[in-house]
Amino acid sequence: MIASALVALSFVVLSLAATLFLVRLLMGPSVPDRVVAADGLLITVSCGVLVAAADRAVSVAIDTVVVVALLGFIATGVVARYVEQRGG
Amino acid sequence: MIVGASGWLDVLGGVGLLAGSLLILIAAVGVVRFDDVYSRIHAAAKAPTLAVLLVGGGAGLTIRTTQAVVAALLVVVLQMIAGPVGGHLLGRSVYRRLRPELDGPDELAAED
């Protein structure tokens, strides 16, 4: 009962956070700003998957988050190299 | 109201999930409102690391199977490695290439 209310509330909070990250993703003047926003959006979505997995007791969904976390790190590294070589 | 041990673990996990989500929201507010690139990288690198720790711990406490706990632990460890290293990589390439205006002395000026 209490736990499901907490889950619903965290979904609301995560949606607000995703909206704010999206605002920075669309505004962000330079490439690193957009990368930071996209990375934050990715983390928001992974946390949403974790919350949904905890709500429905689906432990397989957490394996997805492992893969997404690795991919996000690789993407950040690649874009950092791009910014360093070509400018943003 | 009688709450058993597993009920308390559920509530503790739920509180972890909510606290982690609130930290993500704080990071998002920082990313939108801060003025320069470095501050935004700072906001997006630190708070989400603790947030993923809290949310992963909350998911592990709520589900309580070996598979879930191990996967959640892996997520937390990966994020604690990837978050700071990614932020540092991005900040370094911004410093070397984009050279945004600083609001203080350039303490890395002798480096390159």
N, CA and C atoms of all chains as a GROMACS GRO file, in nm:
protein
  600
    1MET      N    1   0.082  -0.121   0.000
    1MET     CA    2   0.000   0.000   0.000
    1MET      C    3   0.086   0.126   0.000
    2ILE      N    4   0.165   0.142   0.110
    2ILE     CA    5   0.256   0.257   0.117
    2ILE      C    6   0.356   0.248   0.004
    3ALA      N    7   0.406   0.126  -0.019
    3ALA     CA    8   0.511   0.108  -0.120
    3ALA      C    9   0.459   0.146  -0.258
    4SER      N   10   0.333   0.110  -0.291
    4SER     CA   11   0.283   0.140  -0.425
    4SER      C   12   0.261   0.291  -0.442
    5ALA      N   13   0.223   0.359  -0.332
    5ALA     CA   14   0.212   0.505  -0.339
    5ALA      C   15   0.349   0.567  -0.366
    6LEU      N   16   0.453   0.514  -0.299
    6LEU     CA   17   0.589   0.565  -0.321
    6LEU      C   18   0.631   0.543  -0.466
    7VAL      N   19   0.595   0.426  -0.523
    7VAL     CA   20   0.631   0.396  -0.661
    7VAL      C   21   0.563   0.495  -0.756
    8ALA      N   22   0.434   0.521  -0.733
    8ALA     CA   23   0.361   0.616  -0.819
    8ALA      C   24   0.424   0.754  -0.810
    9LEU      N   25   0.457   0.797  -0.688
    9LEU     CA   26   0.517   0.928  -0.669
    9LEU      C   27   0.652   0.937  -0.739
   10SER      N   28   0.731   0.829  -0.734
   10SER     CA   29   0.862   0.838  -0.800
   10SER      C   30   0.846   0.841  -0.952
   11PHE      N   31   0.743   0.777  -1.005
   11PHE     CA   32   0.718   0.790  -1.150
   11PHE      C   33   0.688   0.936  -1.187
   12VAL      N   34   0.608   1.003  -1.104
   12VAL     CA   35   0.577   1.144  -1.131
   12VAL      C   36   0.704   1.228  -1.129
   13VAL      N   37   0.786   1.207  -1.024
   13VAL     CA   38   0.910   1.285  -1.010
   13VAL      C   39   1.002   1.259  -1.129
   14LEU      N   40   1.013   1.132  -1.172
   14LEU     CA   41   1.100   1.099  -1.285
   14LEU      C   42   1.048   1.163  -1.414
   15SER      N   43   0.916   1.171  -1.431
   15SER     CA   44   0.863   1.236  -1.551
   15SER      C   45   0.900   1.384  -1.554
   16LEU      N   46   0.888   1.451  -1.437
   16LEU     CA   47   0.928   1.592  -1.429
   16LEU      C   48   1.075   1.607  -1.467
   17ALA      N   49   1.160   1.521  -1.412
   17ALA     CA   50   1.304   1.529  -1.440
   17ALA      C   51   1.330   1.508  -1.588
   18ALA      N   52   1.260   1.411  -1.650
   18ALA     CA   53   1.281   1.386  -1.792
   18ALA      C   54   1.241   1.507  -1.875
   19THR      N   55   1.132   1.574  -1.836
   19THR     CA   56   1.091   1.695  -1.908
   19THR      C   57   1.199   1.802  -1.900
   20LEU      N   58   1.256   1.822  -1.779
   20LEU     CA   59   1.360   1.924  -1.764
   20LEU      C   60   1.483   1.890  -1.848
   21PHE      N   61   1.525   1.762  -1.846
   21PHE     CA   62   1.640   1.721  -1.928
   21PHE      C   63   1.611   1.745  -2.076
   22LEU      N   64   1.485   1.719  -2.116
   22LEU     CA   65   1.447   1.740  -2.256
   22LEU      C   66   1.457   1.887  -2.294
   23VAL      N   67   1.418   1.976  -2.200
   23VAL     CA   68   1.430   2.120  -2.224
   23VAL      C   69   1.576   2.156  -2.253
   24ARG      N   70   1.668   2.106  -2.169
   24ARG     CA   71   1.810   2.137  -2.192
   24ARG      C   72   1.860   2.073  -2.320
   25LEU      N   73   1.809   1.954  -2.354
   25LEU     CA   74   1.850   1.887  -2.477
   25LEU      C   75   1.811   1.970  -2.599
   26LEU      N   76   1.694   2.035  -2.594
   26LEU     CA   77   1.650   2.115  -2.708
   26LEU      C   78   1.716   2.252  -2.709
   27MET      N   79   1.740   2.312  -2.590
   27MET     CA   80   1.798   2.446  -2.582
   27MET      C   81   1.948   2.447  -2.604
   28GLY      N   82   2.016   2.354  -2.532
   28GLY     CA   83   2.159   2.352  -2.506
   28GLY      C   84   2.243   2.414  -2.614
   29PRO      N   85   2.314   2.524  -2.591
   29PRO     CA   86   2.383   2.591  -2.701
   29PRO      C   87   2.494   2.506  -2.763
   30SER      N   88   2.568   2.431  -2.685
   30SER     CA   89   2.681   2.357  -2.743
   30SER      C   90   2.655   2.206  -2.738
   31VAL      N   91   2.741   2.132  -2.811
   31VAL     CA   92   2.725   1.987  -2.815
   31VAL      C   93   2.737   1.923  -2.675
   32PRO      N   94   2.836   1.962  -2.592
   32PRO     CA   95   2.844   1.900  -2.459
   32PRO      C   96   2.719   1.920  -2.374
   33ASP      N   97   2.652   2.036  -2.388
   33ASP     CA   98   2.527   2.056  -2.314
   33ASP      C   99   2.424   1.951  -2.352
   34ARG      N  100   2.413   1.929  -2.485
   34ARG     CA  101   2.315   1.830  -2.530
   34ARG      C  102   2.354   1.690  -2.485
   35VAL      N  103   2.486   1.661  -2.485
   35VAL     CA  104   2.530   1.528  -2.442
   35VAL      C  105   2.497   1.506  -2.295
   36VAL      N  106   2.523   1.610  -2.213
   36VAL     CA  107   2.492   1.600  -2.070
   36VAL      C  108   2.342   1.575  -2.050
   37ALA      N  109   2.260   1.648  -2.127
   37ALA     CA  110   2.116   1.631  -2.113
   37ALA      C  111   2.072   1.492  -2.158
   38ALA      N  112   2.131   1.444  -2.270
   38ALA     CA  113   2.093   1.311  -2.320
   38ALA      C  114   2.134   1.203  -2.220
   39ASP      N  115   2.252   1.221  -2.159
   39ASP     CA  116   2.298   1.126  -2.060
   39ASP      C  117   2.205   1.124  -1.938
   40GLY      N  118   2.164   1.245  -1.895
   40GLY     CA  119   2.071   1.252  -1.783
   40GLY      C  120   1.937   1.189  -1.816
   41LEU      N  121   1.892   1.208  -1.941
   41LEU     CA  122   1.767   1.147  -1.985
   41LEU      C  123   1.778   0.995  -1.982
   42LEU      N  124   1.895   0.945  -2.026
   42LEU     CA  125   1.918   0.799  -2.025
   42LEU      C  126   1.915   0.745  -1.882
   43ILE      N  127   1.978   0.818  -1.789
   43ILE     CA  128   1.978   0.774  -1.650
   43ILE      C  129   1.837   0.778  -1.592
   44THR      N  130   1.762   0.882  -1.632
   44THR     CA  131   1.622   0.892  -1.587
   44THR      C  132   1.542   0.770  -1.633
   45VAL      N  133   1.560   0.735  -1.762
   45VAL     CA  134   1.486   0.620  -1.815
   45VAL      C  135   1.530   0.491  -1.745
   46SER      N  136   1.662   0.475  -1.720
   46SER     CA  137   1.706   0.353  -1.650
   46SER      C  138   1.646   0.346  -1.511
   47CYS      N  139   1.640   0.462  -1.442
   47CYS     CA  140   1.579   0.461  -1.309
   47CYS      C  141   1.431   0.428  -1.318
   48GLY      N  142   1.364   0.475  -1.424
   48GLY     CA  143   1.224   0.439  -1.444
   48GLY      C  144   1.206   0.290  -1.462
   49VAL      N  145   1.297   0.228  -1.542
   49VAL     CA  146   1.291   0.083  -1.561
   49VAL      C  147   1.314   0.010  -1.428
   50LEU      N  148   1.408   0.062  -1.347
   50LEU     CA  149   1.435   0.001  -1.216
   50LEU      C  150   1.312   0.010  -1.126
   51VAL      N  151   1.246   0.127  -1.127
   51VAL     CA  152   1.126   0.144  -1.043
   51VAL      C  153   1.015   0.050  -1.089
   52ALA      N  154   0.997   0.040  -1.223
   52ALA     CA  155   0.894  -0.050  -1.275
   52ALA      C  156   0.926  -0.195  -1.240
   53ALA      N  157   1.056  -0.232  -1.250
   53ALA     CA  158   1.096  -0.368  -1.215
   53ALA      C  159   1.069  -0.397  -1.068
   54ALA      N  160   1.097  -0.297  -0.981
   54ALA     CA  161   1.071  -0.316  -0.838
   54ALA      C  162   0.921  -0.326  -0.812
   55ASP      N  163   0.842  -0.251  -0.889
   55ASP     CA  164   0.696  -0.251  -0.868
   55ASP      C  165   0.637  -0.387  -0.904
   56ARG      N  166   0.682  -0.443  -1.019
   56ARG     CA  167   0.621  -0.568  -1.068
   56ARG      C  168   0.703  -0.690  -1.036
   57ALA      N  169   0.815  -0.675  -0.963
   57ALA     CA  170   0.903  -0.787  -0.927
   57ALA      C  171   0.952  -0.862  -1.050
   58VAL      N  172   0.995  -0.787  -1.154
   58VAL     CA  173   1.051  -0.846  -1.275
   58VAL      C  174   1.201  -0.824  -1.271
   59SER      N  175   1.278  -0.925  -1.229
   59SER     CA  176   1.421  -0.902  -1.213
   59SER      C  177   1.493  -0.902  -1.347
   60VAL      N  178   1.431  -0.956  -1.454
   60VAL     CA  179   1.497  -0.959  -1.586
   60VAL      C  180   1.518  -0.817  -1.636
   61ALA      N  181   1.425  -0.726  -1.602
   61ALA     CA  182   1.434  -0.588  -1.652
   61ALA      C  183   1.562  -0.520  -1.603
   62ILE      N  184   1.614  -0.564  -1.488
   62ILE     CA  185   1.735  -0.498  -1.435
   62ILE      C  186   1.855  -0.528  -1.525
   63ASP      N  187   1.856  -0.647  -1.589
   63ASP     CA  188   1.965  -0.679  -1.682
   63ASP      C  189   1.970  -0.579  -1.797
   64THR      N  190   1.853  -0.534  -1.841
   64THR     CA  191   1.848  -0.431  -1.946
   64THR      C  192   1.920  -0.305  -1.901
   65VAL      N  193   1.900  -0.268  -1.774
   65VAL     CA  194   1.960  -0.144  -1.724
   65VAL      C  195   2.112  -0.156  -1.721
   66VAL      N  196   2.164  -0.278  -1.693
   66VAL     CA  197   2.310  -0.299  -1.698
   66VAL      C  198   2.364  -0.263  -1.836
   67VAL      N  199   2.298  -0.317  -1.940
   67VAL     CA  200   2.343  -0.292  -2.078
   67VAL      C  201   2.333  -0.144  -2.112
   68VAL      N  202   2.222  -0.081  -2.072
   68VAL     CA  203   2.201   0.060  -2.104
   68VAL      C  204   2.306   0.148  -2.036
   69ALA      N  205   2.341   0.114  -1.910
   69ALA     CA  206   2.442   0.193  -1.838
   69ALA      C  207   2.576   0.186  -1.910
   70LEU      N  208   2.614   0.063  -1.955
   70LEU     CA  209   2.741   0.048  -2.029
   70LEU      C  210   2.739   0.128  -2.159
   71LEU      N  211   2.628   0.116  -2.236
   71LEU     CA  212   2.618   0.188  -2.364
   71LEU      C  213   2.624   0.338  -2.344
   72GLY      N  214   2.558   0.387  -2.237
   72GLY     CA  215   2.562   0.530  -2.211
   72GLY      C  216   2.701   0.581  -2.183
   73PHE      N  217   2.778   0.502  -2.107
   73PHE     CA  218   2.916   0.542  -2.078
   73PHE      C  219   2.999   0.548  -2.205
   74ILE      N  220   2.984   0.444  -2.292
   74ILE     CA  221   3.061   0.441  -2.417
   74ILE      C  222   3.024   0.561  -2.504
   75ALA      N  223   2.892   0.593  -2.509
   75ALA     CA  224   2.847   0.705  -2.591
   75ALA      C  225   2.907   0.836  -2.541
   76THR      N  226   2.909   0.855  -2.408
   76THR     CA  227   2.967   0.979  -2.354
   76THR      C  228   3.115   0.990  -2.391
   77GLY      N  229   3.188   0.879  -2.380
   77GLY     CA  230   3.330   0.880  -2.416
   77GLY      C  231   3.351   0.914  -2.562
   78VAL      N  232   3.269   0.855  -2.650
   78VAL     CA  233   3.284   0.880  -2.794
   78VAL      C  234   3.257   1.027  -2.826
   79VAL      N  235   3.152   1.084  -2.768
   79VAL     CA  236   3.120   1.223  -2.798
   79VAL      C  237   3.226   1.316  -2.739
   80ALA      N  238   3.284   1.279  -2.624
   80ALA     CA  239   3.392   1.360  -2.568
   80ALA      C  240   3.510   1.365  -2.664
   81ARG      N  241   3.541   1.251  -2.725
   81ARG     CA  242   3.650   1.248  -2.824
   81ARG      C  243   3.615   1.334  -2.946
   82TYR      N  244   3.488   1.324  -2.988
   82TYR     CA  245   3.444   1.403  -3.104
   82TYR      C  246   3.459   1.551  -3.077
   83VAL      N  247   3.416   1.594  -2.955
   83VAL     CA  248   3.427   1.736  -2.920
   83VAL      C  249   3.572   1.778  -2.919
   84GLU      N  250   3.659   1.692  -2.869
   84GLU     CA  251   3.800   1.728  -2.859
   84GLU      C  252   3.866   1.741  -2.996
   85GLN      N  253   3.822   1.658  -3.092
   85GLN     CA  254   3.888   1.661  -3.222
   85GLN      C  255   3.828   1.761  -3.319
   86ARG      N  256   3.694   1.776  -3.313
   86ARG     CA  257   3.631   1.861  -3.413
   86ARG      C  258   3.567   1.986  -3.355
   87GLY      N  259   3.562   1.998  -3.223
   87GLY     CA  260   3.495   2.114  -3.164
   87GLY      C  261   3.345   2.092  -3.157
   88GLY      N  262   3.279   2.172  -3.077
   88GLY     CA  263   3.135   2.150  -3.062
   88GLY      C  264   3.062   2.280  -3.083
   89MET      N  265  -0.219  -0.148   1.256
   89MET     CA  266  -0.168  -0.209   1.132
   89MET      C  267  -0.045  -0.293   1.163
   90ILE      N  268  -0.051  -0.419   1.124
   90ILE     CA  269   0.062  -0.508   1.151
   90ILE      C  270   0.146  -0.521   1.023
   91VAL      N  271   0.274  -0.486   1.036
   91VAL     CA  272   0.364  -0.493   0.920
   91VAL      C  273   0.476  -0.589   0.954
   92GLY      N  274   0.492  -0.694   0.872
   92GLY     CA  275   0.599  -0.791   0.897
   92GLY      C  276   0.732  -0.738   0.850
   93ALA      N  277   0.836  -0.823   0.862
   93ALA     CA  278   0.971  -0.781   0.822
   93ALA      C  279   0.976  -0.751   0.673
   94SER      N  280   0.907  -0.834   0.590
   94SER     CA  281   0.911  -0.810   0.446
   94SER      C  282   0.838  -0.681   0.411
   95GLY      N  283   0.733  -0.647   0.488
   95GLY     CA  284   0.664  -0.519   0.466
   95GLY      C  285   0.756  -0.401   0.492
   96TRP      N  286   0.834  -0.410   0.599
   96TRP     CA  287   0.929  -0.301   0.627
   96TRP      C  288   1.034  -0.289   0.518
   97LEU      N  289   1.079  -0.406   0.467
   97LEU     CA  290   1.177  -0.401   0.356
   97LEU      C  291   1.115  -0.335   0.233
   98ASP      N  292   0.985  -0.366   0.208
   98ASP     CA  293   0.917  -0.303   0.094
   98ASP      C  294   0.913  -0.152   0.111
   99VAL      N  295   0.879  -0.106   0.232
   99VAL     CA  296   0.869   0.038   0.256
   99VAL      C  297   1.006   0.103   0.242
  100LEU      N  298   1.108   0.035   0.298
  100LEU     CA  299   1.245   0.089   0.287
  100LEU      C  300   1.287   0.099   0.140
  101GLY      N  301   1.257  -0.007   0.061
  101GLY     CA  302   1.288  -0.003  -0.082
  101GLY      C  303   1.214   0.107  -0.153
  102GLY      N  304   1.085   0.126  -0.117
  102GLY     CA  305   1.007   0.232  -0.180
  102GLY      C  306   1.063   0.369  -0.148
  103VAL      N  307   1.107   0.388  -0.023
  103VAL     CA  308   1.168   0.517   0.015
  103VAL      C  309   1.297   0.538  -0.065
  104GLY      N  310   1.375   0.431  -0.086
  104GLY     CA  311   1.496   0.442  -0.168
  104GLY      C  312   1.463   0.483  -0.310
  105LEU      N  313   1.359   0.420  -0.367
  105LEU     CA  314   1.319   0.455  -0.504
  105LEU      C  315   1.280   0.602  -0.513
  106LEU      N  316   1.200   0.649  -0.416
  106LEU     CA  317   1.154   0.789  -0.420
  106LEU      C  318   1.270   0.886  -0.399
  107ALA      N  319   1.360   0.854  -0.304
  107ALA     CA  320   1.473   0.944  -0.279
  107ALA      C  321   1.563   0.954  -0.402
  108GLY      N  322   1.587   0.840  -0.468
  108GLY     CA  323   1.668   0.841  -0.590
  108GLY      C  324   1.604   0.924  -0.699
  109SER      N  325   1.471   0.910  -0.714
  109SER     CA  326   1.401   0.988  -0.816
  109SER      C  327   1.411   1.137  -0.786
  110LEU      N  328   1.400   1.174  -0.658
  110LEU     CA  329   1.412   1.316  -0.621
  110LEU      C  330   1.552   1.369  -0.654
  111LEU      N  331   1.654   1.286  -0.632
  111LEU     CA  332   1.790   1.330  -0.667
  111LEU      C  333   1.805   1.354  -0.816
  112ILE      N  334   1.741   1.265  -0.896
  112ILE     CA  335   1.744   1.285  -1.042
  112ILE      C  336   1.677   1.417  -1.078
  113LEU      N  337   1.565   1.447  -1.010
  113LEU     CA  338   1.496   1.574  -1.036
  113LEU      C  339   1.585   1.693  -1.002
  114ILE      N  340   1.658   1.682  -0.888
  114ILE     CA  341   1.750   1.790  -0.851
  114ILE      C  342   1.857   1.809  -0.958
  115ALA      N  343   1.911   1.696  -1.009
  115ALA     CA  344   2.011   1.705  -1.115
  115ALA      C  345   1.953   1.771  -1.238
  116ALA      N  346   1.828   1.738  -1.272
  116ALA     CA  347   1.765   1.796  -1.391
  116ALA      C  348   1.747   1.947  -1.374
  117VAL      N  349   1.704   1.989  -1.255
  117VAL     CA  350   1.690   2.133  -1.229
  117VAL      C  351   1.825   2.202  -1.244
  118GLY      N  352   1.931   2.139  -1.192
  118GLY     CA  353   2.065   2.197  -1.205
  118GLY      C  354   2.107   2.207  -1.350
  119VAL      N  355   2.080   2.103  -1.429
  119VAL     CA  356   2.120   2.104  -1.570
  119VAL      C  357   2.046   2.214  -1.646
  120VAL      N  358   1.922   2.240  -1.610
  120VAL     CA  359   1.847   2.344  -1.682
  120VAL      C  360   1.891   2.483  -1.637
  121ARG      N  361   1.915   2.502  -1.507
  121ARG     CA  362   1.930   2.638  -1.456
  121ARG      C  363   2.074   2.690  -1.447
  122PHE      N  364   2.173   2.600  -1.442
  122PHE     CA  365   2.311   2.649  -1.430
  122PHE      C  366   2.355   2.721  -1.557
  123ASP      N  367   2.455   2.812  -1.541
  123ASP     CA  368   2.484   2.906  -1.648
  123ASP      C  369   2.588   2.857  -1.749
  124ASP      N  370   2.693   2.783  -1.703
  124ASP     CA  371   2.794   2.743  -1.801
  124ASP      C  372   2.805   2.590  -1.808
  125VAL      N  373   2.885   2.546  -1.908
  125VAL     CA  374   2.893   2.403  -1.938
  125VAL      C  375   2.947   2.324  -1.820
  126TYR      N  376   3.051   2.379  -1.755
  126TYR     CA  377   3.113   2.305  -1.645
  126TYR      C  378   3.013   2.279  -1.534
  127SER      N  379   2.935   2.382  -1.498
  127SER     CA  380   2.837   2.365  -1.390
  127SER      C  381   2.733   2.260  -1.427
  128ARG      N  382   2.695   2.259  -1.556
  128ARG     CA  383   2.594   2.161  -1.598
  128ARG      C  384   2.652   2.020  -1.592
  129ILE      N  385   2.779   2.003  -1.635
  129ILE     CA  386   2.841   1.872  -1.626
  129ILE      C  387   2.851   1.829  -1.479
  130HIS      N  388   2.885   1.925  -1.393
  130HIS     CA  389   2.894   1.897  -1.249
  130HIS      C  390   2.760   1.849  -1.195
  131ALA      N  391   2.650   1.920  -1.236
  131ALA     CA  392   2.518   1.882  -1.185
  131ALA      C  393   2.477   1.744  -1.236
  132ALA      N  394   2.516   1.714  -1.362
  132ALA     CA  395   2.470   1.588  -1.421
  132ALA      C  396   2.559   1.471  -1.385
  133ALA      N  397   2.677   1.497  -1.325
  133ALA     CA  398   2.769   1.386  -1.296
  133ALA      C  399   2.752   1.335  -1.153
  134LYS      N  400   2.723   1.423  -1.059
  134LYS     CA  401   2.730   1.381  -0.918
  134LYS      C  402   2.600   1.326  -0.864
  135ALA      N  403   2.491   1.405  -0.876
  135ALA     CA  404   2.365   1.360  -0.815
  135ALA      C  405   2.314   1.228  -0.874
  136PRO      N  406   2.317   1.207  -1.007
  136PRO     CA  407   2.264   1.080  -1.059
  136PRO      C  408   2.340   0.957  -1.010
  137THR      N  409   2.469   0.972  -0.975
  137THR     CA  410   2.543   0.856  -0.925
  137THR      C  411   2.480   0.806  -0.794
  138LEU      N  412   2.457   0.898  -0.700
  138LEU     CA  413   2.391   0.861  -0.575
  138LEU      C  414   2.248   0.815  -0.600
  139ALA      N  415   2.183   0.879  -0.701
  139ALA     CA  416   2.045   0.842  -0.731
  139ALA      C  417   2.035   0.698  -0.778
  140VAL      N  418   2.129   0.658  -0.867
  140VAL     CA  419   2.126   0.520  -0.916
  140VAL      C  420   2.158   0.424  -0.801
  141LEU      N  421   2.246   0.464  -0.710
  141LEU     CA  422   2.273   0.381  -0.591
  141LEU      C  423   2.144   0.359  -0.512
  142LEU      N  424   2.070   0.468  -0.488
  142LEU     CA  425   1.947   0.457  -0.408
  142LEU      C  426   1.839   0.376  -0.480
  143VAL      N  427   1.820   0.404  -0.610
  143VAL     CA  428   1.715   0.335  -0.684
  143VAL      C  429   1.750   0.186  -0.700
  144GLY      N  430   1.878   0.158  -0.732
  144GLY     CA  431   1.920   0.018  -0.743
  144GLY      C  432   1.904  -0.056  -0.612
  145GLY      N  433   1.945   0.008  -0.503
  145GLY     CA  434   1.928  -0.053  -0.371
  145GLY      C  435   1.781  -0.074  -0.338
  146GLY      N  436   1.698   0.024  -0.375
  146GLY     CA  437   1.555   0.012  -0.351
  146GLY      C  438   1.494  -0.104  -0.429
  147ALA      N  439   1.537  -0.118  -0.558
  147ALA     CA  440   1.485  -0.229  -0.638
  147ALA      C  441   1.529  -0.363  -0.580
  148GLY      N  442   1.656  -0.370  -0.539
  148GLY     CA  443   1.705  -0.495  -0.479
  148GLY      C  444   1.631  -0.529  -0.350
  149LEU      N  445   1.605  -0.427  -0.268
  149LEU     CA  446   1.534  -0.451  -0.141
  149LEU      C  447   1.389  -0.492  -0.165
  150THR      N  448   1.329  -0.439  -0.274
  150THR     CA  449   1.188  -0.469  -0.298
  150THR      C  450   1.170  -0.608  -0.358
  151ILE      N  451   1.258  -0.645  -0.455
  151ILE     CA  452   1.237  -0.774  -0.523
  151ILE      C  453   1.292  -0.890  -0.439
  152ARG      N  454   1.415  -0.873  -0.384
  152ARG     CA  455   1.475  -0.971  -0.292
  152ARG      C  456   1.495  -1.110  -0.352
  153THR      N  457   1.532  -1.122  -0.480
  153THR     CA  458   1.582  -1.250  -0.529
  153THR      C  459   1.730  -1.232  -0.561
  154THR      N  460   1.804  -1.344  -0.564
  154THR     CA  461   1.948  -1.334  -0.587
  154THR      C  462   1.979  -1.267  -0.720
  155GLN      N  463   1.904  -1.307  -0.825
  155GLN     CA  464   1.927  -1.250  -0.958
  155GLN      C  465   1.908  -1.099  -0.958
  156ALA      N  466   1.801  -1.054  -0.893
  156ALA     CA  467   1.772  -0.910  -0.891
  156ALA      C  468   1.878  -0.834  -0.813
  157VAL      N  469   1.919  -0.890  -0.696
  157VAL     CA  470   2.015  -0.817  -0.614
  157VAL      C  471   2.150  -0.807  -0.684
  158VAL      N  472   2.193  -0.918  -0.750
  158VAL     CA  473   2.321  -0.915  -0.820
  158VAL      C  474   2.316  -0.816  -0.936
  159ALA      N  475   2.206  -0.817  -1.013
  159ALA     CA  476   2.195  -0.724  -1.127
  159ALA      C  477   2.192  -0.580  -1.080
  160ALA      N  478   2.118  -0.553  -0.971
  160ALA     CA  479   2.110  -0.416  -0.919
  160ALA      C  480   2.247  -0.370  -0.870
  161LEU      N  481   2.320  -0.462  -0.805
  161LEU     CA  482   2.455  -0.429  -0.759
  161LEU      C  483   2.546  -0.395  -0.877
  162LEU      N  484   2.531  -0.473  -0.986
  162LEU     CA  485   2.612  -0.449  -1.106
  162LEU      C  486   2.580  -0.312  -1.166
  163VAL      N  487   2.450  -0.277  -1.170
  163VAL     CA  488   2.411  -0.146  -1.220
  163VAL      C  489   2.476  -0.035  -1.138
  164VAL      N  490   2.470  -0.051  -1.004
  164VAL     CA  491   2.524   0.053  -0.916
  164VAL      C  492   2.675   0.067  -0.935
  165VAL      N  493   2.747  -0.047  -0.941
  165VAL     CA  494   2.892  -0.040  -0.956
  165VAL      C  495   2.930   0.023  -1.090
  166LEU      N  496   2.860  -0.019  -1.197
  166LEU     CA  497   2.888   0.038  -1.330
  166LEU      C  498   2.865   0.188  -1.332
  167GLN      N  499   2.754   0.232  -1.268
  167GLN     CA  500   2.724   0.375  -1.269
  167GLN      C  501   2.828   0.453  -1.189
  168MET      N  502   2.875   0.391  -1.079
  168MET     CA  503   2.974   0.462  -0.996
  168MET      C  504   3.108   0.472  -1.067
  169ILE      N  505   3.135   0.380  -1.162
  169ILE     CA  506   3.256   0.395  -1.243
  169ILE      C  507   3.229   0.491  -1.359
  170ALA      N  508   3.115   0.472  -1.427
  170ALA     CA  509   3.090   0.542  -1.553
  170ALA      C  510   3.056   0.689  -1.531
  171GLY      N  511   2.981   0.723  -1.428
  171GLY     CA  512   2.937   0.860  -1.409
  171GLY      C  513   3.052   0.958  -1.393
  172PRO      N  514   3.138   0.940  -1.292
  172PRO     CA  515   3.250   1.034  -1.274
  172PRO      C  516   3.348   1.033  -1.391
  173VAL      N  517   3.378   0.914  -1.448
  173VAL     CA  518   3.475   0.908  -1.557
  173VAL      C  519   3.419   0.978  -1.681
  174GLY      N  520   3.289   0.956  -1.710
  174GLY     CA  521   3.227   1.022  -1.825
  174GLY      C  522   3.225   1.173  -1.808
  175GLY      N  523   3.190   1.219  -1.688
  175GLY     CA  524   3.189   1.362  -1.663
  175GLY      C  525   3.326   1.424  -1.677
  176HIS      N  526   3.427   1.351  -1.630
  176HIS     CA  527   3.564   1.403  -1.640
  176HIS      C  528   3.609   1.411  -1.786
  177LEU      N  529   3.578   1.305  -1.864
  177LEU     CA  530   3.615   1.303  -2.006
  177LEU      C  531   3.554   1.423  -2.079
  178LEU      N  532   3.424   1.443  -2.054
  178LEU     CA  533   3.354   1.552  -2.121
  178LEU      C  534   3.410   1.688  -2.080
  179GLY      N  535   3.434   1.705  -1.948
  179GLY     CA  536   3.487   1.832  -1.901
  179GLY      C  537   3.625   1.859  -1.956
  180ARG      N  538   3.707   1.754  -1.968
  180ARG     CA  539   3.843   1.773  -2.021
  180ARG      C  540   3.839   1.815  -2.167
  181SER      N  541   3.752   1.748  -2.247
  181SER     CA  542   3.750   1.788  -2.387
  181SER      C  543   3.689   1.926  -2.405
  182VAL      N  544   3.595   1.965  -2.318
  182VAL     CA  545   3.544   2.103  -2.326
  182VAL      C  546   3.654   2.201  -2.294
  183TYR      N  547   3.735   2.172  -2.191
  183TYR     CA  548   3.844   2.264  -2.155
  183TYR      C  549   3.945   2.277  -2.266
  184ARG      N  550   3.980   2.164  -2.330
  184ARG     CA  551   4.085   2.168  -2.431
  184ARG      C  552   4.040   2.232  -2.561
  185ARG      N  553   3.914   2.210  -2.596
  185ARG     CA  554   3.872   2.248  -2.729
  185ARG      C  555   3.783   2.373  -2.733
  186LEU      N  556   3.683   2.376  -2.644
  186LEU     CA  557   3.585   2.484  -2.656
  186LEU      C  558   3.628   2.611  -2.583
  187ARG      N  559   3.707   2.596  -2.475
  187ARG     CA  560   3.757   2.712  -2.400
  187ARG      C  561   3.647   2.810  -2.362
  188PRO      N  562   3.546   2.770  -2.286
  188PRO     CA  563   3.445   2.867  -2.244
  188PRO      C  564   3.502   2.965  -2.143
  189GLU      N  565   3.435   3.078  -2.129
  189GLU     CA  566   3.480   3.180  -2.033
  189GLU      C  567   3.472   3.127  -1.891
  190LEU      N  568   3.575   3.149  -1.811
  190LEU     CA  569   3.574   3.105  -1.671
  190LEU      C  570   3.537   3.223  -1.583
  191ASP      N  571   3.477   3.193  -1.465
  191ASP     CA  572   3.447   3.301  -1.373
  191ASP      C  573   3.551   3.309  -1.261
  192GLY      N  574   3.673   3.261  -1.289
  192GLY     CA  575   3.779   3.266  -1.191
  192GLY      C  576   3.911   3.246  -1.261
  193PRO      N  577   4.023   3.234  -1.186
  193PRO     CA  578   4.152   3.210  -1.250
  193PRO      C  579   4.157   3.071  -1.314
  194ASP      N  580   4.232   3.058  -1.424
  194ASP     CA  581   4.246   2.931  -1.494
  194ASP      C  582   4.358   2.851  -1.427
  195GLU      N  583   4.320   2.759  -1.338
  195GLU     CA  584   4.421   2.688  -1.260
  195GLU      C  585   4.492   2.580  -1.339
  196LEU      N  586   4.442   2.549  -1.460
  196LEU     CA  587   4.507   2.447  -1.542
  196LEU      C  588   4.590   2.509  -1.653
  197ALA      N  589   4.614   2.642  -1.646
  197ALA     CA  590   4.676   2.711  -1.759
  197ALA      C  591   4.814   2.658  -1.791
  198ALA      N  592   4.891   2.612  -1.691
  198ALA     CA  593   5.026   2.565  -1.714
  198ALA      C  594   5.029   2.427  -1.779
  199GLU      N  595   4.910   2.357  -1.782
  199GLU     CA  596   4.912   2.218  -1.823
  199GLU      C  597   4.941   2.200  -1.970
  200ASP      N  598   4.879   2.287  -2.056
  200ASP     CA  599   4.906   2.266  -2.198
  200ASP      C  600   4.927   2.398  -2.272
   0.00000   0.00000   0.00000
